Amino acid sequence: MRTFILLSTLSPQGMQTLRATPERLLEVNREVEALGGRVVHQWAVLGEYDFLSVIEAPDEAAVVRLTLDLAARGSAHFETLPAIDVDEMIDLMSGLADPPGLAG
């Protein structure tokens, strides 16, 4: 499973729904699972976004399907960021050739 960060902004309709039934947030998390993802952790945040969610999904295509399905409801907009573990990034970087001019 790959890790993704979802930054969510609620629409006015989504905010009204959440205020009326706060449990709806947990229902959406269960729907994420039904769509092939898994919410690992989630925070309500202040600022440009309303929620930051860490999810796992098989690949980018699964996250595209998942966010399109959720966004089509009109209650939220999503920005998706693929996340790479720092240790994995270091392993990837150590496999790269030295940049030109640095070989010695």
Secondary structure by P-SEA (a helix, b strand, c coil): cbbbbbbbbbcaaaaaaaaaccaaaaaaaaaaaaacccccccccccccccbbbbbbcccaaaaaaaaaaaaaaccbbbbbbbbbbaaaaaaaaaaccccccccc
